[in-house]
Amino acid sequence: MSSEYVKWDRALLIGSALIVPVPPALFYTFRAAGLPVSASEDIVTLIVMGALGGPHVVATFLRSWFDGRFVREEKPWLLAAAGVIGTVMLATVLSVFFNYRIAGVAPLRAILTIFFFWASFHITQQTLYCIEMLDRRDGKQSNAQAWYRDWWKRSESWVVLVCLYPISLFRMSMADMSDPDGLRARSDAFATQMVRAWSGSDAFTEDYVFRIGRATPVIPSFLPMLLLSAAAGAVLIVSAALFIKKSLRERRDGALNATRAQFVLLTGLAGLLLPTIPNLDSAFQGFNAWHCTQYLYVAWLLNRQSYDRSDPQREWIRGVSAPGAQWKFYKTCVAMTAGAICCLFAGGYAIQYLSDGGYRVFGFEPHELPLGAGGKPEYRPGSILITYYLSGFGVLLVHYLYDTRWFAHALAHRGRFVVR
């Protein structure tokens, strides 16, 4: 089957990189049209979620919750999923509705910190799998066990592992950890002073603090973030130089896998540049859209492997895994995502109604925020975002949990993406 789909590798692993600038471009288009920041972010998120993000998560559960064998034989992983989802729901309720803090930090903010680092690891794992898959396509990878064991010796592994961190850690070093809401830049931070001097704007400097979901990650005060940023930059420069040198040598010798080389370089370039965009939510949605396109392609190929091996599958899952059923597979995932998005909107409007407007579907602008204790503006996420945290966010983390296990297994067993 591998040779049958070689022609799709370039289109869906390389060509789909054209999606990367679309979400941030949409965000700034919506802002130019007068939409608030929160509404612009949420609309971009919903577009990516509906077309790619949701379907790629659904693809995971076609191999787990919707698979009868998994339900029968993998009960510990079902319990683990319940624990993850329950923890996220509890953290959301305590953080949003009760303003609860643990050591001065909202539980949801702590989970968002875990989310960022886990998401970057998840993307790295998938990218390493795609590299290994392209090696096998090219006939140059004969010992997958050795590849998996020695991944850390390869320059391309380090390119995709650290590319997100030089700028991201630089922006994290700007955060004022004494601010419980994570909305303020630390004025004496070297990175803050650099951004202020470069931009000439206090407002831009405040906005340039690293935030995901309008929250700053929880960073222990003893971590030298600026030093870590410089170290990540140095590792990226060295690993990229080594990879380019190796690729040029392979090209000279007529042994270059061009698709693989382009894939690694595009990943490194996107990971380095996207965190420079001021609005990180839309910037990372660009990387997410590319990642999800890759994942849907890989997930369908792996479903085809299960189909070709006659692994136990429910009949309707076999129907979307059969030869020529790529679009049927994608449409099934989109349809299930559409149902989930309808539930998100229903939940968002229900929260807005039950709170008598205390929470709005797309949130408040900064000047509209209600005043809390001491007359300080109290940040409130949009009710559709709250609904997502109460439901979809936990499911997304379960997707990471399952794929962390499955990609590790697949890399160690020459692409067999199975739990056995």
C-alpha positions as CSV (number, residue, x, y, z in Angstrom):
1,M,0.0,0.0,0.0
2,S,2.9,2.4,0.7
3,S,3.7,2.9,-3.0
4,E,0.0,3.5,-3.8
5,Y,0.0,6.7,-1.8
6,V,3.5,8.1,-2.3
7,K,1.9,10.8,-4.6
8,W,-0.2,12.0,-1.7
9,D,2.8,12.6,0.6
10,R,3.9,15.8,-1.1
11,A,0.3,17.2,-1.3
12,L,-0.8,16.4,2.3
13,L,2.5,16.6,4.2
14,I,4.2,19.4,2.3
15,G,1.5,21.2,0.3
16,S,-0.8,21.6,3.3
17,A,1.8,23.9,4.8
18,L,0.0,26.6,2.7
19,I,-2.7,26.5,5.4
20,V,-0.4,27.8,8.1
21,P,-0.8,31.5,7.5
22,V,-4.6,31.4,7.0
23,P,-5.8,31.4,10.6
24,P,-3.7,34.4,11.7
25,A,-4.6,36.2,8.5
26,L,-8.3,35.6,9.3
27,F,-7.9,36.8,12.8
28,Y,-6.4,40.2,11.7
29,T,-9.0,40.5,8.9
30,F,-11.7,40.1,11.5
31,R,-10.0,42.7,13.8
32,A,-9.7,45.1,10.9
33,A,-13.5,44.6,10.3
34,G,-14.1,45.8,13.8
35,L,-14.7,42.5,15.6
36,P,-13.5,42.2,19.2
37,V,-10.3,40.2,20.0
38,S,-12.2,37.5,21.8
39,A,-14.8,37.1,19.1
40,S,-12.0,37.0,16.4
41,E,-10.1,34.4,18.3
42,D,-13.2,32.2,18.9
43,I,-14.3,32.4,15.3
44,V,-10.9,31.4,14.0
45,T,-10.8,28.6,16.5
46,L,-14.3,27.4,15.4
47,I,-13.3,27.5,11.7
48,V,-10.2,25.4,12.3
49,M,-12.0,23.1,14.7
50,G,-14.8,22.5,12.2
51,A,-12.7,21.8,9.2
52,L,-9.6,20.1,10.7
53,G,-9.1,20.2,14.4
54,G,-12.3,18.4,15.4
55,P,-12.0,15.8,12.6
56,H,-8.5,14.9,13.6
57,V,-9.5,14.3,17.2
58,V,-12.5,12.2,16.0
59,A,-10.1,10.1,14.0
60,T,-8.4,9.1,17.3
61,F,-11.6,7.9,18.7
62,L,-12.5,5.9,15.7
63,R,-9.6,3.7,16.8
64,S,-10.6,3.7,20.5
65,W,-14.0,4.6,21.9
66,F,-15.8,3.6,18.8
67,D,-13.8,0.4,18.4
68,G,-15.4,-2.6,20.1
69,R,-12.1,-4.3,20.7
70,F,-10.7,-1.3,22.4
71,V,-13.7,-1.0,24.7
72,R,-13.5,-4.7,25.6
73,E,-9.7,-4.9,26.1
74,E,-8.5,-1.5,27.1
75,K,-10.6,-0.6,30.1
76,P,-7.7,1.0,32.0
77,W,-7.4,3.5,29.2
78,L,-11.1,4.3,29.3
79,L,-10.7,5.0,33.0
80,A,-7.7,7.2,32.3
81,A,-9.8,9.2,29.8
82,A,-12.6,9.6,32.4
83,G,-10.0,10.9,34.9
84,V,-8.5,13.4,32.5
85,I,-11.9,14.7,31.4
86,G,-13.2,14.9,35.0
87,T,-10.1,16.8,36.1
88,V,-10.4,19.4,33.4
89,M,-14.2,19.9,34.1
90,L,-13.5,20.4,37.8
91,A,-10.6,22.8,37.1
92,T,-12.9,24.8,34.8
93,V,-15.7,25.1,37.3
94,L,-13.4,26.1,40.1
95,S,-11.5,28.6,38.0
96,V,-14.3,30.2,36.1
97,F,-17.3,30.2,38.4
98,F,-15.7,30.2,41.8
99,N,-12.4,32.1,41.1
100,Y,-10.6,29.4,43.1
101,R,-6.8,29.5,43.4
102,I,-4.2,27.0,44.4
103,A,-1.0,28.7,45.6
104,G,-2.4,31.8,43.8
105,V,-2.9,30.0,40.5
106,A,-6.2,29.1,38.9
107,P,-6.4,25.3,38.3
108,L,-7.4,25.9,34.6
109,R,-4.3,28.0,34.0
110,A,-2.1,25.2,35.3
111,I,-3.8,22.8,32.9
112,L,-3.3,25.2,30.0
113,T,0.4,25.2,30.9
114,I,0.4,21.4,30.6
115,F,-1.6,21.7,27.4
116,F,1.0,23.9,25.6
117,F,4.0,21.6,26.4
118,W,2.1,18.4,25.8
119,A,0.7,19.8,22.5
120,S,4.2,20.6,21.3
121,F,5.4,17.1,22.3
122,H,2.4,15.6,20.5
123,I,3.2,17.6,17.3
124,T,6.9,16.5,17.6
125,Q,5.9,12.8,18.0
126,Q,3.7,12.9,14.9
127,T,6.4,14.7,12.9
128,L,9.0,12.0,13.9
129,Y,6.5,9.4,12.8
130,C,6.0,11.1,9.4
131,I,9.8,11.3,8.9
132,E,10.1,7.6,9.6
133,M,7.2,6.9,7.2
134,L,8.9,9.0,4.5
135,D,12.1,7.1,5.1
136,R,10.3,3.8,4.7
137,R,8.6,5.1,1.5
138,D,12.1,5.9,0.1
139,G,13.5,2.4,1.1
140,K,16.2,3.9,3.3
141,Q,14.8,2.8,6.7
142,S,15.3,-0.9,7.4
143,N,15.7,-0.9,11.2
144,A,12.9,1.0,12.8
145,Q,13.8,-0.3,16.3
146,A,17.2,1.4,15.9
147,W,15.6,4.6,14.5
148,Y,13.3,4.9,17.5
149,R,16.1,4.1,20.0
150,D,18.5,6.6,18.4
151,W,16.2,9.4,17.4
152,W,18.0,11.8,19.7
153,K,21.2,11.4,17.6
154,R,19.5,12.7,14.5
155,S,19.7,16.4,13.6
156,E,16.2,16.5,12.1
157,S,14.7,15.2,15.4
158,W,16.1,18.3,17.2
159,V,14.9,20.7,14.5
160,V,11.3,19.6,15.0
161,L,11.7,19.2,18.8
162,V,12.9,22.7,19.7
163,C,11.7,24.9,16.8
164,L,8.7,26.2,18.8
165,Y,10.7,27.2,21.9
166,P,13.2,30.0,21.1
167,I,10.5,32.7,20.6
168,S,7.9,31.1,22.8
169,L,10.3,31.0,25.9
170,F,11.4,34.5,25.2
171,R,7.8,35.7,25.4
172,M,7.1,33.6,28.5
173,S,10.0,35.4,30.2
174,M,8.0,38.6,29.9
175,A,5.2,37.3,32.1
176,D,4.6,38.8,35.6
177,M,4.1,35.7,37.7
178,S,2.9,37.8,40.6
179,D,-0.2,38.6,38.6
180,P,-2.8,35.8,39.4
181,D,-4.5,36.3,36.0
182,G,-1.3,36.3,34.0
183,L,-2.4,39.4,32.1
184,R,0.5,41.7,32.9
185,A,4.1,42.0,31.6
186,R,6.9,42.2,34.1
187,S,8.3,45.6,33.7
188,D,11.9,44.8,34.8
189,A,12.2,41.7,32.6
190,F,14.9,42.1,29.9
191,A,12.6,40.7,27.2
192,T,9.9,43.2,28.2
193,Q,12.3,46.1,27.9
194,M,13.5,44.8,24.5
195,V,10.0,44.6,23.2
196,R,9.0,48.0,24.6
197,A,12.1,49.6,23.0
198,W,11.5,47.9,19.7
199,S,7.8,48.6,19.5
200,G,7.6,51.9,21.4
201,S,4.2,50.9,22.7
202,D,3.3,49.8,26.3
203,A,0.0,48.4,24.9
204,F,1.8,46.2,22.4
205,T,4.3,45.1,25.0
206,E,1.5,43.9,27.3
207,D,-0.1,42.1,24.4
208,Y,3.2,40.4,23.5
209,V,3.3,38.4,26.7
210,F,2.9,34.7,25.9
211,R,-0.7,33.7,26.3
212,I,-2.8,30.7,25.2
213,G,-6.5,30.9,25.7
214,R,-5.8,34.5,27.0
215,A,-3.9,32.9,29.9
216,T,-0.1,32.9,30.6
217,P,1.4,29.5,31.4
218,V,2.4,28.9,35.0
219,I,6.2,29.2,35.0
220,P,8.2,28.4,38.3
221,S,10.2,31.5,39.3
222,F,13.5,29.6,39.5
223,L,13.5,28.7,35.8
224,P,15.7,31.1,33.8
225,M,13.3,31.5,30.8
226,L,15.5,33.9,28.8
227,L,18.5,31.6,29.2
228,L,16.4,28.6,28.2
229,S,15.2,30.6,25.1
230,A,18.8,31.3,24.1
231,A,19.7,27.6,24.6
232,A,16.8,26.5,22.5
233,G,17.8,28.9,19.8
234,A,21.4,27.6,19.8
235,V,20.2,24.0,19.6
236,L,17.9,24.9,16.7
237,I,20.7,26.7,14.8
238,V,23.2,23.9,15.3
239,S,20.7,21.1,14.5
240,A,19.4,23.0,11.4
241,A,22.9,23.5,10.1
242,L,23.8,19.9,10.6
243,F,20.6,18.8,8.8
244,I,21.2,21.1,5.9
245,K,24.8,19.9,5.6
246,K,23.6,16.3,5.6
247,S,20.9,17.0,3.0
248,L,23.4,18.7,0.7
249,R,25.7,15.7,1.0
250,E,22.8,13.4,0.2
251,R,21.9,15.5,-2.8
252,R,25.4,15.4,-4.1
253,D,25.5,11.6,-3.7
254,G,22.0,11.3,-5.4
255,A,20.5,9.9,-2.1
256,L,18.4,12.8,-1.0
257,N,14.7,12.2,0.0
258,A,13.5,15.6,-1.1
259,T,10.0,15.2,0.4
260,R,11.5,14.3,3.8
261,A,14.0,17.3,3.7
262,Q,11.3,19.8,2.7
263,F,9.0,18.5,5.5
264,V,11.7,18.9,8.2
265,L,12.7,22.4,7.0
266,L,9.1,23.6,6.7
267,T,8.3,22.3,10.1
268,G,11.3,24.1,11.6
269,L,10.6,27.3,9.8
270,A,6.9,27.4,10.8
271,G,7.7,26.5,14.4
272,L,10.3,29.3,14.6
273,L,8.3,32.1,13.0
274,L,4.7,31.5,14.1
275,P,5.4,32.5,17.8
276,T,6.6,35.9,16.6
277,I,3.0,36.8,15.7
278,P,1.5,38.9,18.5
279,N,-1.8,37.0,18.8
280,L,-0.6,33.5,19.6
281,D,-4.1,31.8,19.6
282,S,-4.5,32.4,15.9
283,A,-0.8,31.8,15.2
284,F,-0.8,28.4,16.8
285,Q,-4.1,27.6,15.1
286,G,-2.1,27.9,11.8
287,F,0.4,25.3,13.0
288,N,-2.5,23.3,14.4
289,A,-4.3,23.3,11.0
290,W,-1.2,21.9,9.3
291,H,-0.7,19.3,12.0
292,C,-4.4,18.2,11.8
293,T,-4.2,17.8,8.0
294,Q,-1.1,15.6,8.4
295,Y,-2.8,13.6,11.2
296,L,-6.0,12.9,9.2
297,Y,-3.8,11.6,6.3
298,V,-1.7,9.4,8.6
299,A,-4.8,8.2,10.6
300,W,-6.5,7.1,7.4
301,L,-3.3,5.3,6.2
302,L,-3.1,3.5,9.5
303,N,-6.8,2.6,9.3
304,R,-6.0,1.2,5.9
305,Q,-3.3,-0.9,7.4
306,S,-5.8,-2.3,9.9
307,Y,-8.2,-3.0,7.1
308,D,-5.6,-4.7,5.0
309,R,-4.5,-6.9,7.9
310,S,-8.2,-7.7,8.7
311,D,-7.8,-6.5,12.2
312,P,-11.0,-6.6,14.2
313,Q,-13.0,-3.4,13.4
314,R,-16.6,-2.4,13.6
315,E,-18.2,-2.7,10.2
316,W,-18.9,1.0,9.7
317,I,-15.3,1.8,10.6
318,R,-14.1,-0.7,8.1
319,G,-16.4,1.1,5.6
320,V,-14.5,4.3,6.0
321,S,-11.1,2.6,6.0
322,A,-11.6,0.7,2.7
323,P,-9.6,1.4,-0.4
324,G,-10.8,4.7,-2.0
325,A,-12.8,5.7,1.1
326,Q,-10.5,8.7,2.0
327,W,-13.2,11.3,1.6
328,K,-15.8,9.2,3.3
329,F,-13.5,8.9,6.3
330,Y,-13.0,12.7,6.3
331,K,-16.7,13.5,5.9
332,T,-17.6,11.1,8.8
333,C,-15.1,13.0,11.0
334,V,-16.5,16.4,9.9
335,A,-20.1,15.3,10.5
336,M,-19.3,14.2,14.1
337,T,-17.4,17.4,14.7
338,A,-20.3,19.5,13.4
339,G,-22.6,17.8,16.0
340,A,-20.0,18.7,18.7
341,I,-19.8,22.3,17.6
342,C,-23.6,22.6,17.7
343,C,-23.5,21.3,21.3
344,L,-20.8,24.0,22.1
345,F,-23.0,26.8,20.8
346,A,-26.0,25.4,22.7
347,G,-23.9,25.3,25.9
348,G,-22.5,28.8,25.4
349,Y,-26.0,30.3,24.9
350,A,-27.2,28.3,27.9
351,I,-24.5,29.7,30.2
352,Q,-25.1,33.3,28.9
353,Y,-28.8,32.9,29.6
354,L,-28.4,31.3,33.0
355,S,-25.9,33.9,34.1
356,D,-28.2,36.7,33.0
357,G,-25.5,38.1,30.7
358,G,-22.8,37.7,33.3
359,Y,-21.0,35.6,30.7
360,R,-21.3,36.3,27.0
361,V,-21.0,33.8,24.2
362,F,-17.8,35.5,22.7
363,G,-16.7,37.2,25.9
364,F,-16.1,40.8,26.9
365,E,-13.7,43.4,25.5
366,P,-11.2,44.7,28.2
367,H,-13.1,48.0,28.7
368,E,-16.3,46.0,29.2
369,L,-15.1,43.6,31.9
370,P,-17.1,43.7,35.1
371,L,-15.3,44.9,38.2
372,G,-14.4,42.4,40.8
373,A,-12.9,42.8,44.3
374,G,-11.2,46.1,44.9
375,G,-12.6,47.5,41.7
376,K,-10.2,45.5,39.5
377,P,-11.5,44.3,36.1
378,E,-12.4,40.6,36.3
379,Y,-11.5,38.7,33.2
380,R,-14.3,36.4,32.0
381,P,-13.8,34.0,29.0
382,G,-16.6,33.7,26.5
383,S,-19.3,31.2,27.4
384,I,-18.6,29.2,24.3
385,L,-15.0,28.9,25.4
386,I,-16.1,27.9,28.9
387,T,-18.3,25.2,27.3
388,Y,-15.3,24.0,25.3
389,Y,-13.2,23.8,28.5
390,L,-16.0,21.8,30.2
391,S,-16.2,19.3,27.4
392,G,-14.0,19.4,24.3
393,F,-10.7,20.4,26.1
394,G,-10.7,17.2,28.2
395,V,-11.4,15.1,25.1
396,L,-8.5,16.9,23.3
397,L,-6.1,15.9,26.2
398,V,-7.3,12.3,26.0
399,H,-6.5,12.4,22.3
400,Y,-2.9,13.5,23.3
401,L,-2.8,10.7,25.9
402,Y,-3.8,8.0,23.5
403,D,-1.5,9.2,20.7
404,T,1.5,9.6,23.0
405,R,1.2,5.8,23.6
406,W,0.3,4.9,20.1
407,F,2.9,6.9,18.2
408,A,5.6,5.5,20.5
409,H,4.4,2.0,19.7
410,A,4.1,2.8,16.0
411,L,7.7,4.2,15.8
412,A,9.0,1.2,17.7
413,H,7.2,-1.3,15.4
414,R,7.8,-0.1,11.9
415,G,4.5,1.9,11.6
416,R,2.1,-0.6,13.2
417,F,-0.2,1.9,14.9
418,V,-1.9,-0.7,17.2
419,V,-2.2,-1.0,20.9
420,R,-1.4,-4.8,21.1
